[in-house]
């Protein structure tokens, strides 16, 4: 299975000049833990909820005054639409990441792939795992 088959195609970007308070608000509205910084053809970094927590809140900085560019994470590890899901999972595991921006052949961001996307696909695609879960569910009923 290819990354393009599982990725989320709706990607919201945040400008590097935006205050981190705007990034936090957008993350809350979208119910996500990270945002790509820049644009589809100009990915500058990723800002995560952890970046905001450790680089702004824990330091007592004013989230309205600190720019996203000052706290984003780089370098950005990416994968390609045509990559296999196992390759994406390996990238995430080896780099301790929960999500990857997905690039098309031209190098533009076209989506996100997350651990949740991969776990869902593995669960749905695994008959033995589904059978084990079904059996577990059956034995738990009163």
C-alpha positions in Angstrom: 0.0 0.0 0.0 1.2 3.5 -0.9 1.3 6.6 1.4 -1.0 8.4 -1.1 -3.8 5.9 -0.3 -3.8 6.7 3.4 -2.7 10.3 3.8 -4.9 13.3 4.7 -5.0 15.6 1.7 -6.4 18.7 3.6 -3.3 20.5 4.9 -3.5 23.8 6.7 -0.2 25.8 6.8 0.8 28.6 9.2 3.0 31.5 8.1 6.5 31.7 9.7 5.7 35.3 10.7 2.5 34.4 12.6 2.5 34.6 16.3 2.6 31.3 18.1 -0.8 32.2 19.7 -2.3 32.0 16.2 -0.7 28.6 15.6 -2.1 27.3 19.0 -5.6 28.6 18.1 -5.4 27.0 14.6 -4.3 23.7 16.1 -7.2 23.8 18.5 -9.7 24.6 15.8 -8.4 21.8 13.6 -7.8 19.4 16.5 -4.3 18.6 15.4 -0.9 18.5 17.2 1.2 20.1 14.4 1.2 22.5 11.5 3.5 22.8 8.6 5.1 26.2 8.4 5.3 28.0 5.1 3.4 26.7 2.1 3.0 23.7 -0.2 6.0 24.7 -2.3 8.0 26.3 0.6 8.0 24.0 3.6 10.1 25.8 6.2 9.5 23.5 9.2 6.9 22.0 11.5 5.5 23.6 14.6 4.1 21.1 17.1 2.2 21.4 20.3 5.4 20.3 22.1 7.3 23.1 20.4 4.8 25.6 21.9 4.8 24.0 25.3 8.6 23.7 25.7 9.8 26.6 23.7 7.2 29.2 24.7 5.0 28.2 27.7 7.7 26.6 29.8 10.0 29.6 29.3 7.2 32.1 30.3 7.3 33.8 26.9 4.4 35.8 25.5 2.7 33.7 22.8 1.4 36.8 21.1 5.0 38.2 20.6 6.9 35.1 19.7 6.9 34.2 16.0 6.3 30.6 14.7 9.7 30.9 12.8 11.4 31.2 16.2 10.1 27.9 17.6 9.5 25.6 14.7 11.2 22.2 14.3 13.7 21.6 11.6 15.0 19.8 9.6 11.7 18.4 8.3 11.6 14.7 7.6 9.2 14.0 4.7 8.0 11.1 2.6 6.7 10.8 -1.0 3.2 9.9 -2.2 4.6 6.9 -4.0 6.4 5.5 -0.9 5.1 2.4 0.7 3.5 2.7 4.1 6.3 0.5 5.7 8.9 3.1 4.5 6.9 5.9 6.1 6.5 3.9 9.3 10.3 3.2 9.3 11.0 6.9 8.9 8.7 7.8 11.8 10.2 5.2 14.1 13.8 6.0 13.3 13.2 9.7 13.8 10.7 9.5 16.7 8.0 11.3 14.7 4.2 11.0 14.9 3.5 12.6 11.5 5.2 13.2 8.2 4.5 15.8 5.5 3.9 14.0 2.1 5.5 15.4 -1.0 4.5 14.9 -4.7 7.1 14.3 -7.4 7.6 18.0 -7.7 8.5 18.4 -4.0 5.2 20.1 -3.0 3.4 19.2 0.2 0.2 17.4 -0.8 -0.7 15.8 2.5 0.1 14.4 6.0 0.5 10.8 7.0 0.2 10.1 10.8 0.7 7.2 13.1 -3.0 7.0 13.5 -3.4 6.7 9.7 -0.9 3.9 9.6 -2.3 2.1 12.7 -5.8 2.2 11.2 -4.6 0.7 7.9 -2.7 -2.0 9.7 -5.7 -2.9 11.8 -8.1 -2.9 8.9 -5.7 -4.8 6.7 -4.8 -7.6 9.2 -7.3 -10.5 9.3 -5.4 -12.2 12.2 -5.4 -9.0 14.2 -9.1 -8.4 13.6 -9.9 -12.0 14.5 -7.9 -11.7 17.8 -9.7 -8.4 18.7 -13.1 -10.0 17.9 -12.2 -13.0 20.1 -11.1 -10.7 22.9 -14.3 -8.7 22.5 -16.4 -11.9 22.7 -14.7 -13.1 25.8 -15.2 -9.8 27.6 -19.0 -9.8 27.2 -21.0 -10.7 30.3 
